[in-house]
Amino acid sequence: MADVPLTLPQLKAQWIDVLYDLESTHRTAWIALFDGRLASLEDGVLTLDFVDATKMAGVHGYQRASKPSFLEAMADSIERVTGTRLVVTTTRDVDV
């Protein structure tokens, strides 16, 4: 793990690499999570916002994105790319 906490701007700068890693290691999780917006990163918890994605896919798409094994796969990819282990959560809240 990194000694200095990862910030949201730092993660955003590496996000494409995180998504590439996720695609190569867990394509199904990548399909479910790639359109999530990085909403917040506080106290080691990353929140992905799917409010825009649910307009197109409905509740089913959000439920798939919230699957614990997919969130764990995303956390694994983030750690491989950034060296920092985060907890990944999802929301459909406009006011995250």
C-alpha positions as CSV (number, residue, x, y, z in Angstrom):
1,M,0.0,0.0,0.0
2,A,1.1,3.6,-0.6
3,D,2.3,5.6,2.4
4,V,0.5,8.8,1.2
5,P,-3.3,8.6,0.8
6,L,-4.5,8.5,-2.8
7,T,-6.5,11.6,-3.8
8,L,-9.4,11.7,-6.2
9,P,-7.4,13.8,-8.8
10,Q,-4.6,11.3,-8.6
11,L,-6.9,8.4,-9.2
12,K,-8.7,10.3,-12.1
13,A,-5.3,10.8,-13.7
14,Q,-4.7,7.0,-13.6
15,W,-8.3,5.9,-14.2
16,I,-7.8,4.8,-17.8
17,D,-5.0,2.5,-16.7
18,V,-7.3,1.1,-14.0
19,L,-10.0,0.4,-16.5
20,Y,-7.5,-1.3,-18.9
21,D,-6.3,-3.5,-16.1
22,L,-9.9,-4.4,-15.1
23,E,-10.7,-5.2,-18.7
24,S,-7.8,-7.5,-19.0
25,T,-8.4,-9.3,-15.7
26,H,-12.2,-9.3,-15.3
27,R,-14.0,-8.3,-18.5
28,T,-17.4,-8.9,-17.1
29,A,-16.7,-6.5,-14.2
30,W,-15.3,-4.0,-16.7
31,I,-18.5,-4.1,-18.7
32,A,-20.6,-3.5,-15.6
33,L,-18.3,-0.7,-14.1
34,F,-16.6,1.2,-16.9
35,D,-19.3,3.9,-17.2
36,G,-19.3,4.7,-13.5
37,R,-18.3,8.3,-12.7
38,L,-15.6,8.8,-10.0
39,A,-17.9,10.6,-7.5
40,S,-15.8,10.7,-4.3
41,L,-12.8,9.3,-2.5
42,E,-12.9,9.7,1.3
43,D,-11.1,7.7,4.0
44,G,-10.1,5.0,1.6
45,V,-13.6,4.5,0.1
46,L,-14.2,5.2,-3.6
47,T,-17.7,5.9,-4.7
48,L,-18.7,5.3,-8.3
49,D,-21.8,7.2,-9.4
50,F,-24.1,5.5,-11.9
51,V,-26.8,8.1,-12.1
52,D,-26.2,8.8,-15.8
53,A,-25.7,5.1,-16.6
54,T,-29.1,4.2,-15.1
55,K,-30.9,6.6,-17.5
56,M,-29.9,4.2,-20.3
57,A,-29.7,0.8,-18.6
58,G,-32.3,1.1,-15.9
59,V,-32.1,-0.5,-12.5
60,H,-30.7,-3.8,-13.8
61,G,-27.5,-2.2,-15.0
62,Y,-27.0,-0.6,-11.6
63,Q,-27.6,-3.8,-9.8
64,R,-25.0,-5.5,-11.9
65,A,-22.5,-2.8,-11.2
66,S,-23.1,-3.2,-7.5
67,K,-22.2,-6.9,-7.5
68,P,-19.6,-7.5,-4.7
69,S,-17.3,-9.6,-6.8
70,F,-17.2,-6.8,-9.4
71,L,-16.4,-4.2,-6.8
72,E,-13.6,-6.4,-5.4
73,A,-12.2,-6.8,-8.9
74,M,-12.2,-3.0,-9.3
75,A,-10.5,-2.6,-6.0
76,D,-7.9,-5.2,-7.1
77,S,-7.2,-3.2,-10.4
78,I,-6.9,0.1,-8.5
79,E,-4.4,-1.5,-6.2
80,R,-2.4,-3.0,-9.0
81,V,-2.2,0.4,-10.8
82,T,-1.9,2.8,-7.9
83,G,-0.4,0.7,-5.1
84,T,-3.3,1.7,-2.9
85,R,-6.1,-0.6,-1.6
86,L,-9.5,1.1,-1.6
87,V,-13.0,0.0,-0.8
88,V,-15.2,0.5,-3.9
89,T,-18.9,1.4,-3.5
90,T,-21.6,2.5,-5.9
91,T,-24.5,5.0,-5.9
92,R,-27.1,6.4,-8.2
93,D,-27.4,9.6,-6.2
94,V,-27.2,12.9,-8.0
95,D,-25.8,14.6,-4.9
96,V,-22.9,12.4,-4.0
